[in-house]
Protein backbone atom coordinates (compact mmCIF):
# COMPACT_ATOMS: atom_id res chain seq x y z
CA UNK A 1 0.00 0.00 0.00
CA UNK A 2 1.50 3.29 -1.09
CA UNK A 3 1.48 6.37 1.13
CA UNK A 4 -0.77 8.09 -1.41
CA UNK A 5 -3.38 5.39 -0.87
CA UNK A 6 -3.31 5.90 2.89
CA UNK A 7 -3.61 9.66 2.43
CA UNK A 8 -6.56 9.20 0.09
CA UNK A 9 -8.33 6.92 2.57
CA UNK A 10 -7.71 9.36 5.43
CA UNK A 11 -8.86 12.31 3.33
CA UNK A 12 -12.13 10.63 2.43
CA UNK A 13 -12.64 9.51 6.05
CA UNK A 14 -12.11 13.06 7.30
CA UNK A 15 -14.51 14.36 4.66
CA UNK A 16 -17.23 11.96 5.82
CA UNK A 17 -16.56 12.76 9.49
CA UNK A 18 -16.67 16.53 8.96
CA UNK A 19 -19.87 16.28 6.95
CA UNK A 20 -21.58 14.07 9.52
CA UNK A 21 -20.53 16.19 12.49
CA UNK A 22 -21.43 19.48 10.84
CA UNK A 23 -24.95 18.25 10.07
CA UNK A 24 -25.51 17.66 13.77
CA UNK A 25 -23.55 20.53 15.32
CA UNK A 26 -24.41 23.50 13.08
CA UNK A 27 -28.13 23.55 13.97
CA UNK A 28 -27.24 23.26 17.66
CA UNK A 29 -24.81 26.15 17.24
CA UNK A 30 -27.50 28.27 15.60
CA UNK A 31 -30.03 27.54 18.35
CA UNK A 32 -27.39 28.23 20.99
CA UNK A 33 -26.70 31.61 19.40
CA UNK A 34 -30.39 32.50 19.35
CA UNK A 35 -30.85 31.44 22.97
CA UNK A 36 -27.77 33.42 24.00
CA UNK A 37 -29.13 36.53 22.30
CA UNK A 38 -32.45 36.00 24.08
CA UNK A 39 -30.66 35.59 27.41
CA UNK A 40 -28.62 38.73 26.82
CA UNK A 41 -31.73 40.72 25.90
CA UNK A 42 -33.74 39.56 28.92
CA UNK A 43 -30.80 39.17 31.33
CA UNK A 44 -31.91 35.67 32.28
CA UNK A 45 -28.95 33.51 33.30
CA UNK A 46 -30.46 30.06 33.59
CA UNK A 47 -28.20 27.19 32.49
CA UNK A 48 -31.02 24.87 31.48
CA UNK A 49 -32.45 27.55 29.21
CA UNK A 50 -29.45 27.17 26.93
CA UNK A 51 -29.04 23.40 27.29
CA UNK A 52 -32.56 22.10 26.66
CA UNK A 53 -33.15 23.77 23.24
CA UNK A 54 -29.75 22.60 21.97
CA UNK A 55 -30.50 19.08 23.14
CA UNK A 56 -33.93 19.09 21.51
CA UNK A 57 -32.67 20.43 18.17
CA UNK A 58 -29.85 17.87 18.17
CA UNK A 59 -32.33 15.04 18.76
CA UNK A 60 -34.62 16.40 16.04
CA UNK A 61 -31.76 16.63 13.55
CA UNK A 62 -30.71 13.08 14.40
CA UNK A 63 -34.28 11.90 13.93
CA UNK A 64 -34.64 13.57 10.52
CA UNK A 65 -31.10 13.11 9.15
CA UNK A 66 -30.17 9.91 10.96
CA UNK A 67 -31.00 7.64 8.05
CA UNK A 68 -29.00 9.84 5.66
CA UNK A 69 -26.03 9.89 8.05
CA UNK A 70 -26.17 6.12 8.47
CA UNK A 71 -26.44 5.64 4.71
CA UNK A 72 -23.38 7.85 4.18
CA UNK A 73 -21.39 5.87 6.74
CA UNK A 74 -22.47 2.51 5.30
CA UNK A 75 -21.58 3.65 1.76
CA UNK A 76 -18.13 4.80 2.88
CA UNK A 77 -17.48 1.55 4.74
CA UNK A 78 -18.70 -0.55 1.81
CA UNK A 79 -16.51 1.39 -0.59
CA UNK A 80 -13.55 0.97 1.76
CA UNK A 81 -14.06 -2.81 1.97
CA UNK A 82 -14.50 -3.11 -1.79
CA UNK A 83 -11.20 -1.30 -2.39
CA UNK A 84 -9.17 -3.61 -0.13
CA UNK A 85 -8.04 -5.90 -2.99
CA UNK A 86 -6.85 -2.89 -5.00
CA UNK A 87 -5.03 -1.41 -2.01
CA UNK A 88 -3.18 -4.65 -1.27
CA UNK A 89 -1.96 -4.90 -4.82
Biopython code that builds the backbone (N, CA, C, O; Angstrom):
import numpy as np
from Bio.PDB.StructureBuilder import StructureBuilder

atoms = [
    (1, "UNK", "N", (0.859, -1.171, 0.000)),
    (1, "UNK", "CA", (0.000, 0.000, 0.000)),
    (1, "UNK", "C", (0.902, 1.230, 0.000)),
    (1, "UNK", "O", (1.773, 1.375, 0.858)),
    (2, "UNK", "N", (0.690, 2.085, -0.944)),
    (2, "UNK", "CA", (1.499, 3.288, -1.087)),
    (2, "UNK", "C", (1.028, 4.364, -0.115)),
    (2, "UNK", "O", (-0.130, 4.357, 0.304)),
    (3, "UNK", "N", (1.905, 5.278, 0.240)),
    (3, "UNK", "CA", (1.485, 6.373, 1.126)),
    (3, "UNK", "C", (0.363, 7.227, 0.532)),
    (3, "UNK", "O", (-0.441, 7.793, 1.273)),
    (4, "UNK", "N", (0.303, 7.322, -0.783)),
    (4, "UNK", "CA", (-0.771, 8.090, -1.413)),
    (4, "UNK", "C", (-2.127, 7.440, -1.177)),
    (4, "UNK", "O", (-3.141, 8.125, -1.040)),
    (5, "UNK", "N", (-2.135, 6.106, -1.132)),
    (5, "UNK", "CA", (-3.378, 5.392, -0.867)),
    (5, "UNK", "C", (-3.875, 5.650, 0.555)),
    (5, "UNK", "O", (-5.066, 5.856, 0.784)),
    (6, "UNK", "N", (-2.951, 5.634, 1.487)),
    (6, "UNK", "CA", (-3.309, 5.904, 2.887)),
    (6, "UNK", "C", (-3.822, 7.327, 3.030)),
    (6, "UNK", "O", (-4.805, 7.568, 3.731)),
    (7, "UNK", "N", (-3.164, 8.270, 2.372)),
    (7, "UNK", "CA", (-3.607, 9.661, 2.433)),
    (7, "UNK", "C", (-4.986, 9.830, 1.805)),
    (7, "UNK", "O", (-5.802, 10.601, 2.309)),
    (8, "UNK", "N", (-5.253, 9.126, 0.724)),
    (8, "UNK", "CA", (-6.562, 9.200, 0.085)),
    (8, "UNK", "C", (-7.655, 8.633, 0.994)),
    (8, "UNK", "O", (-8.741, 9.202, 1.097)),
    (9, "UNK", "N", (-7.359, 7.512, 1.648)),
    (9, "UNK", "CA", (-8.333, 6.917, 2.572)),
    (9, "UNK", "C", (-8.596, 7.857, 3.744)),
    (9, "UNK", "O", (-9.746, 8.054, 4.136)),
    (10, "UNK", "N", (-7.538, 8.435, 4.303)),
    (10, "UNK", "CA", (-7.707, 9.360, 5.434)),
    (10, "UNK", "C", (-8.446, 10.621, 5.013)),
    (10, "UNK", "O", (-9.251, 11.151, 5.779)),
    (11, "UNK", "N", (-8.183, 11.107, 3.808)),
    (11, "UNK", "CA", (-8.855, 12.308, 3.328)),
    (11, "UNK", "C", (-10.353, 12.057, 3.158)),
    (11, "UNK", "O", (-11.170, 12.891, 3.548)),
    (12, "UNK", "N", (-10.711, 10.927, 2.585)),
    (12, "UNK", "CA", (-12.131, 10.631, 2.425)),
    (12, "UNK", "C", (-12.804, 10.353, 3.770)),
    (12, "UNK", "O", (-13.973, 10.691, 3.960)),
    (13, "UNK", "N", (-12.073, 9.737, 4.703)),
    (13, "UNK", "CA", (-12.638, 9.515, 6.045)),
    (13, "UNK", "C", (-12.876, 10.833, 6.758)),
    (13, "UNK", "O", (-13.915, 11.015, 7.392)),
    (14, "UNK", "N", (-11.931, 11.749, 6.665)),
    (14, "UNK", "CA", (-12.113, 13.060, 7.297)),
    (14, "UNK", "C", (-13.248, 13.834, 6.644)),
    (14, "UNK", "O", (-13.975, 14.560, 7.322)),
    (15, "UNK", "N", (-13.405, 13.687, 5.346)),
    (15, "UNK", "CA", (-14.513, 14.356, 4.658)),
    (15, "UNK", "C", (-15.855, 13.850, 5.176)),
    (15, "UNK", "O", (-16.760, 14.640, 5.445)),
    (16, "UNK", "N", (-15.980, 12.539, 5.315)),
    (16, "UNK", "CA", (-17.228, 11.955, 5.821)),
    (16, "UNK", "C", (-17.468, 12.386, 7.270)),
    (16, "UNK", "O", (-18.596, 12.714, 7.640)),
    (17, "UNK", "N", (-16.421, 12.387, 8.084)),
    (17, "UNK", "CA", (-16.560, 12.763, 9.490)),
    (17, "UNK", "C", (-16.982, 14.218, 9.627)),
    (17, "UNK", "O", (-17.883, 14.535, 10.403)),
    (18, "UNK", "N", (-16.337, 15.100, 8.878)),
    (18, "UNK", "CA", (-16.667, 16.530, 8.964)),
    (18, "UNK", "C", (-18.096, 16.771, 8.502)),
    (18, "UNK", "O", (-18.815, 17.562, 9.112)),
    (19, "UNK", "N", (-18.513, 16.111, 7.445)),
    (19, "UNK", "CA", (-19.874, 16.281, 6.951)),
    (19, "UNK", "C", (-20.899, 15.779, 7.957)),
    (19, "UNK", "O", (-21.919, 16.430, 8.185)),
    (20, "UNK", "N", (-20.634, 14.622, 8.561)),
    (20, "UNK", "CA", (-21.579, 14.065, 9.524)),
    (20, "UNK", "C", (-21.667, 14.918, 10.794)),
    (20, "UNK", "O", (-22.755, 15.138, 11.327)),
    (21, "UNK", "N", (-20.536, 15.387, 11.263)),
    (21, "UNK", "CA", (-20.527, 16.186, 12.489)),
    (21, "UNK", "C", (-21.160, 17.555, 12.255)),
    (21, "UNK", "O", (-21.880, 18.066, 13.112)),
    (22, "UNK", "N", (-20.890, 18.145, 11.094)),
    (22, "UNK", "CA", (-21.434, 19.475, 10.841)),
    (22, "UNK", "C", (-22.948, 19.452, 10.700)),
    (22, "UNK", "O", (-23.616, 20.423, 11.055)),
    (23, "UNK", "N", (-23.496, 18.356, 10.185)),
    (23, "UNK", "CA", (-24.954, 18.250, 10.070)),
    (23, "UNK", "C", (-25.604, 18.279, 11.449)),
    (23, "UNK", "O", (-26.702, 18.813, 11.608)),
    (24, "UNK", "N", (-24.943, 17.718, 12.427)),
    (24, "UNK", "CA", (-25.512, 17.659, 13.775)),
    (24, "UNK", "C", (-25.193, 18.924, 14.573)),
    (24, "UNK", "O", (-26.051, 19.428, 15.297)),
    (25, "UNK", "N", (-23.977, 19.438, 14.450)),
    (25, "UNK", "CA", (-23.553, 20.533, 15.322)),
    (25, "UNK", "C", (-23.970, 21.925, 14.854)),
    (25, "UNK", "O", (-24.205, 22.798, 15.689)),
    (26, "UNK", "N", (-24.068, 22.155, 13.558)),
    (26, "UNK", "CA", (-24.414, 23.503, 13.084)),
    (26, "UNK", "C", (-25.814, 23.951, 13.507)),
    (26, "UNK", "O", (-25.965, 25.103, 13.915)),
    (27, "UNK", "N", (-26.840, 23.109, 13.432)),
    (27, "UNK", "CA", (-28.134, 23.552, 13.969)),
    (27, "UNK", "C", (-28.097, 23.828, 15.470)),
    (27, "UNK", "O", (-28.740, 24.766, 15.941)),
    (28, "UNK", "N", (-27.356, 23.024, 16.221)),
    (28, "UNK", "CA", (-27.237, 23.263, 17.663)),
    (28, "UNK", "C", (-26.506, 24.578, 17.924)),
    (28, "UNK", "O", (-26.844, 25.303, 18.859)),
    (29, "UNK", "N", (-25.517, 24.881, 17.110)),
    (29, "UNK", "CA", (-24.806, 26.149, 17.239)),
    (29, "UNK", "C", (-25.730, 27.330, 16.955)),
    (29, "UNK", "O", (-25.693, 28.338, 17.661)),
    (30, "UNK", "N", (-26.556, 27.202, 15.919)),
    (30, "UNK", "CA", (-27.504, 28.271, 15.600)),
    (30, "UNK", "C", (-28.523, 28.490, 16.705)),
    (30, "UNK", "O", (-28.818, 29.630, 17.062)),
    (31, "UNK", "N", (-29.060, 27.411, 17.245)),
    (31, "UNK", "CA", (-30.026, 27.537, 18.345)),
    (31, "UNK", "C", (-29.351, 28.106, 19.584)),
    (31, "UNK", "O", (-29.942, 28.922, 20.291)),
    (32, "UNK", "N", (-28.122, 27.685, 19.853)),
    (32, "UNK", "CA", (-27.393, 28.231, 20.994)),
    (32, "UNK", "C", (-27.156, 29.726, 20.859)),
    (32, "UNK", "O", (-27.217, 30.459, 21.846)),
    (33, "UNK", "N", (-26.883, 30.183, 19.635)),
    (33, "UNK", "CA", (-26.699, 31.608, 19.400)),
    (33, "UNK", "C", (-27.991, 32.377, 19.623)),
    (33, "UNK", "O", (-27.983, 33.450, 20.226)),
    (34, "UNK", "N", (-29.101, 31.830, 19.137)),
    (34, "UNK", "CA", (-30.388, 32.496, 19.351)),
    (34, "UNK", "C", (-30.764, 32.554, 20.833)),
    (34, "UNK", "O", (-31.256, 33.574, 21.316)),
    (35, "UNK", "N", (-30.533, 31.469, 21.536)),
    (35, "UNK", "CA", (-30.847, 31.436, 22.972)),
    (35, "UNK", "C", (-29.941, 32.413, 23.733)),
    (35, "UNK", "O", (-30.391, 33.084, 24.661)),
    (36, "UNK", "N", (-28.682, 32.489, 23.343)),
    (36, "UNK", "CA", (-27.767, 33.424, 24.004)),
    (36, "UNK", "C", (-28.186, 34.863, 23.772)),
    (36, "UNK", "O", (-28.092, 35.692, 24.677)),
    (37, "UNK", "N", (-28.650, 35.170, 22.563)),
    (37, "UNK", "CA", (-29.127, 36.530, 22.297)),
    (37, "UNK", "C", (-30.382, 36.826, 23.113)),
    (37, "UNK", "O", (-30.554, 37.937, 23.613)),
    (38, "UNK", "N", (-31.264, 35.826, 23.248)),
    (38, "UNK", "CA", (-32.455, 35.996, 24.082)),
    (38, "UNK", "C", (-32.077, 36.206, 25.536)),
    (38, "UNK", "O", (-32.658, 37.054, 26.213)),
    (39, "UNK", "N", (-31.101, 35.434, 26.026)),
    (39, "UNK", "CA", (-30.658, 35.590, 27.411)),
    (39, "UNK", "C", (-30.005, 36.946, 27.637)),
    (39, "UNK", "O", (-30.189, 37.554, 28.691)),
    (40, "UNK", "N", (-29.254, 37.419, 26.672)),
    (40, "UNK", "CA", (-28.618, 38.726, 26.821)),
    (40, "UNK", "C", (-29.652, 39.840, 26.801)),
    (40, "UNK", "O", (-29.505, 40.832, 27.515)),
    (41, "UNK", "N", (-30.701, 39.689, 25.990)),
    (41, "UNK", "CA", (-31.731, 40.724, 25.904)),
    (41, "UNK", "C", (-32.589, 40.761, 27.155)),
    (41, "UNK", "O", (-33.000, 41.837, 27.589)),
    (42, "UNK", "N", (-32.866, 39.603, 27.741)),
    (42, "UNK", "CA", (-33.741, 39.558, 28.916)),
    (42, "UNK", "C", (-32.973, 39.471, 30.221)),
    (42, "UNK", "O", (-33.578, 39.553, 31.290)),
    (43, "UNK", "N", (-31.675, 39.311, 30.168)),
    (43, "UNK", "CA", (-30.799, 39.173, 31.328)),
    (43, "UNK", "C", (-31.201, 37.997, 32.217)),
    (43, "UNK", "O", (-31.148, 38.079, 33.444)),
    (44, "UNK", "N", (-31.601, 36.911, 31.574)),
    (44, "UNK", "CA", (-31.915, 35.672, 32.279)),
    (44, "UNK", "C", (-30.685, 34.781, 32.175)),
    (44, "UNK", "O", (-30.240, 34.474, 31.069)),
    (45, "UNK", "N", (-30.131, 34.364, 33.301)),
    (45, "UNK", "CA", (-28.951, 33.508, 33.304)),
    (45, "UNK", "C", (-29.287, 32.131, 33.872)),
    (45, "UNK", "O", (-28.804, 31.759, 34.942)),
    (46, "UNK", "N", (-30.086, 31.408, 33.178)),
    (46, "UNK", "CA", (-30.458, 30.063, 33.591)),
    (46, "UNK", "C", (-29.731, 29.071, 32.684)),
    (46, "UNK", "O", (-29.835, 29.163, 31.461)),
    (47, "UNK", "N", (-28.999, 28.126, 33.270)),
    (47, "UNK", "CA", (-28.197, 27.194, 32.487)),
    (47, "UNK", "C", (-29.055, 26.243, 31.661)),
    (47, "UNK", "O", (-28.699, 25.907, 30.532)),
    (48, "UNK", "N", (-30.183, 25.806, 32.220)),
    (48, "UNK", "CA", (-31.017, 24.869, 31.484)),
    (48, "UNK", "C", (-31.707, 25.533, 30.304)),
    (48, "UNK", "O", (-32.123, 24.848, 29.370)),
    (49, "UNK", "N", (-31.837, 26.844, 30.330)),
    (49, "UNK", "CA", (-32.454, 27.552, 29.214)),
    (49, "UNK", "C", (-31.603, 27.445, 27.957)),
    (49, "UNK", "O", (-32.138, 27.478, 26.849)),
    (50, "UNK", "N", (-30.303, 27.319, 28.104)),
    (50, "UNK", "CA", (-29.452, 27.167, 26.929)),
    (50, "UNK", "C", (-29.219, 25.695, 26.575)),
    (50, "UNK", "O", (-28.935, 25.379, 25.420)),
    (51, "UNK", "N", (-29.334, 24.809, 27.538)),
    (51, "UNK", "CA", (-29.038, 23.397, 27.294)),
    (51, "UNK", "C", (-30.196, 22.655, 26.637)),
    (51, "UNK", "O", (-29.985, 21.899, 25.689)),
    (52, "UNK", "N", (-31.394, 22.859, 27.122)),
    (52, "UNK", "CA", (-32.562, 22.101, 26.659)),
    (52, "UNK", "C", (-32.865, 22.350, 25.174)),
    (52, "UNK", "O", (-33.090, 21.381, 24.450)),
    (53, "UNK", "N", (-32.882, 23.598, 24.684)),
    (53, "UNK", "CA", (-33.151, 23.775, 23.244)),
    (53, "UNK", "C", (-32.076, 23.155, 22.353)),
    (53, "UNK", "O", (-32.394, 22.613, 21.294)),
    (54, "UNK", "N", (-30.812, 23.227, 22.762)),
    (54, "UNK", "CA", (-29.752, 22.603, 21.968)),
    (54, "UNK", "C", (-29.901, 21.089, 21.961)),
    (54, "UNK", "O", (-29.671, 20.453, 20.932)),
    (55, "UNK", "N", (-30.275, 20.514, 23.069)),
    (55, "UNK", "CA", (-30.498, 19.075, 23.140)),
    (55, "UNK", "C", (-31.666, 18.659, 22.257)),
    (55, "UNK", "O", (-31.585, 17.664, 21.538)),
    (56, "UNK", "N", (-32.755, 19.425, 22.313)),
    (56, "UNK", "CA", (-33.931, 19.093, 21.512)),
    (56, "UNK", "C", (-33.654, 19.215, 20.017)),
    (56, "UNK", "O", (-34.076, 18.356, 19.242)),
    (57, "UNK", "N", (-32.951, 20.269, 19.600)),
    (57, "UNK", "CA", (-32.672, 20.429, 18.175)),
    (57, "UNK", "C", (-31.703, 19.351, 17.696)),
    (57, "UNK", "O", (-31.807, 18.892, 16.559)),
    (58, "UNK", "N", (-30.769, 18.945, 18.542)),
    (58, "UNK", "CA", (-29.854, 17.867, 18.167)),
    (58, "UNK", "C", (-30.604, 16.557, 17.995)),
    (58, "UNK", "O", (-30.343, 15.818, 17.045)),
    (59, "UNK", "N", (-31.523, 16.259, 18.888)),
    (59, "UNK", "CA", (-32.327, 15.045, 18.761)),
    (59, "UNK", "C", (-33.225, 15.095, 17.535)),
    (59, "UNK", "O", (-33.409, 14.078, 16.866)),
    (60, "UNK", "N", (-33.789, 16.266, 17.227)),
    (60, "UNK", "CA", (-34.625, 16.396, 16.039)),
    (60, "UNK", "C", (-33.815, 16.212, 14.762)),
    (60, "UNK", "O", (-34.268, 15.560, 13.822)),
    (61, "UNK", "N", (-32.616, 16.788, 14.730)),
    (61, "UNK", "CA", (-31.762, 16.627, 13.554)),
    (61, "UNK", "C", (-31.367, 15.167, 13.392)),
    (61, "UNK", "O", (-31.359, 14.650, 12.275)),
    (62, "UNK", "N", (-31.043, 14.501, 14.485)),
    (62, "UNK", "CA", (-30.707, 13.080, 14.397)),
    (62, "UNK", "C", (-31.899, 12.250, 13.948)),
    (62, "UNK", "O", (-31.732, 11.258, 13.239)),
    (63, "UNK", "N", (-33.092, 12.641, 14.350)),
    (63, "UNK", "CA", (-34.283, 11.905, 13.932)),
    (63, "UNK", "C", (-34.547, 12.086, 12.439)),
    (63, "UNK", "O", (-34.915, 11.132, 11.753)),
    (64, "UNK", "N", (-34.359, 13.307, 11.934)),
    (64, "UNK", "CA", (-34.637, 13.570, 10.522)),
    (64, "UNK", "C", (-33.494, 13.149, 9.608)),
    (64, "UNK", "O", (-33.736, 12.615, 8.525)),
    (65, "UNK", "N", (-32.250, 13.380, 10.027)),
    (65, "UNK", "CA", (-31.104, 13.111, 9.155)),
    (65, "UNK", "C", (-30.367, 11.837, 9.529)),
    (65, "UNK", "O", (-29.340, 11.520, 8.928)),
    (66, "UNK", "N", (-30.863, 11.114, 10.496)),
    (66, "UNK", "CA", (-30.174, 9.914, 10.956)),
    (66, "UNK", "C", (-30.030, 8.854, 9.881)),
    (66, "UNK", "O", (-28.978, 8.225, 9.765)),
    (67, "UNK", "N", (-31.074, 8.652, 9.097)),
    (67, "UNK", "CA", (-30.995, 7.635, 8.046)),
    (67, "UNK", "C", (-30.001, 8.047, 6.963)),
    (67, "UNK", "O", (-29.288, 7.204, 6.419)),
    (68, "UNK", "N", (-29.953, 9.350, 6.648)),
    (68, "UNK", "CA", (-28.997, 9.836, 5.661)),
    (68, "UNK", "C", (-27.562, 9.692, 6.183)),
    (68, "UNK", "O", (-26.665, 9.295, 5.440)),
    (69, "UNK", "N", (-27.355, 10.015, 7.452)),
    (69, "UNK", "CA", (-26.033, 9.887, 8.052)),
    (69, "UNK", "C", (-25.587, 8.423, 8.075)),
    (69, "UNK", "O", (-24.438, 8.114, 7.761)),
    (70, "UNK", "N", (-26.490, 7.541, 8.443)),
    (70, "UNK", "CA", (-26.167, 6.116, 8.469)),
    (70, "UNK", "C", (-25.894, 5.591, 7.066)),
    (70, "UNK", "O", (-24.995, 4.774, 6.870)),
    (71, "UNK", "N", (-26.662, 6.054, 6.097)),
    (71, "UNK", "CA", (-26.444, 5.642, 4.712)),
    (71, "UNK", "C", (-25.075, 6.115, 4.218)),
    (71, "UNK", "O", (-24.378, 5.381, 3.519)),
    (72, "UNK", "N", (-24.695, 7.336, 4.579)),
    (72, "UNK", "CA", (-23.384, 7.853, 4.184)),
    (72, "UNK", "C", (-22.264, 7.018, 4.805)),
    (72, "UNK", "O", (-21.283, 6.703, 4.131)),
    (73, "UNK", "N", (-22.398, 6.664, 6.058)),
    (73, "UNK", "CA", (-21.386, 5.871, 6.741)),
    (73, "UNK", "C", (-21.302, 4.451, 6.171)),
    (73, "UNK", "O", (-20.208, 3.913, 6.002)),
    (74, "UNK", "N", (-22.448, 3.854, 5.880)),
    (74, "UNK", "CA", (-22.466, 2.512, 5.301)),
    (74, "UNK", "C", (-21.853, 2.525, 3.902)),
    (74, "UNK", "O", (-21.102, 1.616, 3.548)),
    (75, "UNK", "N", (-22.166, 3.552, 3.103)),
    (75, "UNK", "CA", (-21.580, 3.645, 1.762)),
    (75, "UNK", "C", (-20.066, 3.805, 1.822)),
    (75, "UNK", "O", (-19.346, 3.189, 1.036)),
    (76, "UNK", "N", (-19.580, 4.626, 2.748)),
    (76, "UNK", "CA", (-18.132, 4.796, 2.881)),
    (76, "UNK", "C", (-17.469, 3.489, 3.301)),
    (76, "UNK", "O", (-16.430, 3.114, 2.757)),
    (77, "UNK", "N", (-18.064, 2.799, 4.264)),
    (77, "UNK", "CA", (-17.484, 1.549, 4.739)),
    (77, "UNK", "C", (-17.515, 0.481, 3.649)),
    (77, "UNK", "O", (-16.552, -0.267, 3.485)),
    (78, "UNK", "N", (-18.605, 0.408, 2.912)),
    (78, "UNK", "CA", (-18.701, -0.553, 1.808)),
    (78, "UNK", "C", (-17.656, -0.263, 0.740)),
    (78, "UNK", "O", (-16.999, -1.175, 0.237)),
    (79, "UNK", "N", (-17.509, 1.004, 0.400)),
    (79, "UNK", "CA", (-16.506, 1.390, -0.591)),
    (79, "UNK", "C", (-15.096, 1.064, -0.092)),
    (79, "UNK", "O", (-14.245, 0.626, -0.866)),
    (80, "UNK", "N", (-14.859, 1.277, 1.181)),
    (80, "UNK", "CA", (-13.553, 0.972, 1.763)),
    (80, "UNK", "C", (-13.254, -0.528, 1.689)),
    (80, "UNK", "O", (-12.148, -0.925, 1.324)),
    (81, "UNK", "N", (-14.243, -1.358, 2.035)),
    (81, "UNK", "CA", (-14.055, -2.806, 1.967)),
    (81, "UNK", "C", (-13.897, -3.304, 0.525)),
    (81, "UNK", "O", (-13.132, -4.234, 0.268)),
    (82, "UNK", "N", (-14.606, -2.695, -0.393)),
    (82, "UNK", "CA", (-14.495, -3.115, -1.793)),
    (82, "UNK", "C", (-13.143, -2.755, -2.392)),
    (82, "UNK", "O", (-12.686, -3.414, -3.327)),
    (83, "UNK", "N", (-12.501, -1.724, -1.868)),
    (83, "UNK", "CA", (-11.203, -1.302, -2.388)),
    (83, "UNK", "C", (-10.019, -1.989, -1.717)),
    (83, "UNK", "O", (-8.873, -1.679, -2.042)),
    (84, "UNK", "N", (-10.263, -2.908, -0.795)),
    (84, "UNK", "CA", (-9.169, -3.611, -0.129)),
    (84, "UNK", "C", (-8.325, -4.412, -1.112)),
    (84, "UNK", "O", (-7.100, -4.350, -1.019)),
    (85, "UNK", "N", (-8.903, -5.161, -2.050)),
    (85, "UNK", "CA", (-8.038, -5.898, -2.994)),
    (85, "UNK", "C", (-7.141, -4.981, -3.831)),
    (85, "UNK", "O", (-6.000, -5.334, -4.131)),
    (86, "UNK", "N", (-7.649, -3.815, -4.203)),
    (86, "UNK", "CA", (-6.852, -2.886, -4.997)),
    (86, "UNK", "C", (-5.755, -2.235, -4.162)),
    (86, "UNK", "O", (-4.685, -1.914, -4.679)),
    (87, "UNK", "N", (-6.016, -2.042, -2.878)),
    (87, "UNK", "CA", (-5.026, -1.407, -2.007)),
    (87, "UNK", "C", (-3.889, -2.381, -1.678)),
    (87, "UNK", "O", (-2.742, -1.964, -1.522)),
    (88, "UNK", "N", (-4.204, -3.670, -1.572)),
    (88, "UNK", "CA", (-3.176, -4.651, -1.267)),
    (88, "UNK", "C", (-2.254, -4.845, -2.451)),
    (88, "UNK", "O", (-1.051, -5.040, -2.278)),
    (89, "UNK", "N", (-2.797, -4.795, -3.634)),
    (89, "UNK", "CA", (-1.955, -4.902, -4.822)),
    (89, "UNK", "C", (-2.152, -6.191, -5.473)),
    (89, "UNK", "O", (-1.526, -6.467, -6.496)),
]
sb = StructureBuilder()
sb.init_structure("model")
sb.init_model(0)
sb.init_chain("A")
sb.init_seg("    ")
for serial, (resi, resn, name, xyz) in enumerate(atoms, 1):
    if name == "N":
        sb.init_residue(resn, " ", resi, " ")
    sb.init_atom(name, np.array(xyz, "f"), 0.0, 1.0, " ", f" {name:<3s}", serial, name[0])
structure = sb.get_structure()
